[in-house]
Structures are given as C-alpha cells and as structure tokens.
C-alpha cells in the first residue's frame, strides 16, 4: 500500500520535470533563433487547426498551426511547423523567419518578444514548480504521519498492538 502513495506522486513528479525540460528547451531554442541574427524569407505552406476537449460539457480548446518553408544561408530547404502563430497568416503568405544554424536548424516565424517569452516561461515553470512541491510535500507528509503514529502497512505488519509486559501506576506495578 505504501508503494501506491510513493509511486503515483513520483510518476507525477517525473511528468512535471519532463514538462519543465520541454518548456526550457523550447524557450532556449526560440531565444537562440532570435539572437542568431539570421533571417530568411519564408512562405506559409499550410495552416490548420487542432481541437481538444468538448466532451462531457467541457470547453473546446483550438490550436492554430502553421507549416513554413524557407531556404537557409547554406542552401538547405527547411520546413517546420509552429503552433499558436498569428491567425492573419494564411497559406501562401510570405513571412520573416528567424533561425539558428547547426546540426538541426531551429526556426520560428514569431517576431522577437523576449519579455513575453520570458514571462510565459517563468509562469509555466512556476506552476510546474508548485505542482512539484505539492508532490514532494505529499510524500514527505505521508511518511511522517504514518511513521509517527506507528502504522505499518504491507508485508510483516503486525495486526496486534504492542502491549507492555508491566504497567506502573502511582507506584503500583501491574501485569496485564
């Protein structure tokens, strides 16, 4: 039974840490694309939406996707997909693409907005941090409460309480 109260929060914590890694990685990629100083004229090849939710009276969340293509400085043709771009960009539009060269070209068609990127990254990391603290706090509290009260679960747990061999009350020794 103890395994359940440690495994579930640990699994949730692993997902939180992976999410934080992904948020930081994407933020650093976008920042490196903006800071590289490399730009190219790109073209929107496709625009589409995906929807999530809508069942059991929940709200529907729609995400806008754009597929862009541009030619990098070294002559490579790069195609990438980006979420939550401007709704005014439609198929066939030309856009400015900011990119960073390397083994894997990192690109974005979003205009530089360093403060907005930093604020959104910090907000998401703060939320994930609160969730991580909750998971760790739950595990620590669980271990303190059930170890402090002497509860034992699982293999080897004794169902009978420990009884003392003798009890001393007001100087009188009694044996149960």
Buried (B, 14 or more C-beta within 10 A) or exposed (E): EEEEBEEEBEEBBEEBEEBBEEBEEBBEBBBBBBEBEBBBEBBBEBBEEEEEEEEEEEEEEEEBBBBBBBBBEEEEEBEBEBEEBEEEBEEEBEBEBBBBBEEEBBBBBBEBEEEEBEEEBEEBBEBBEEBBEBBEEBBEEBEEEBEEEEEEEEEEEEEEEEEEEEEEEEEEEEEE
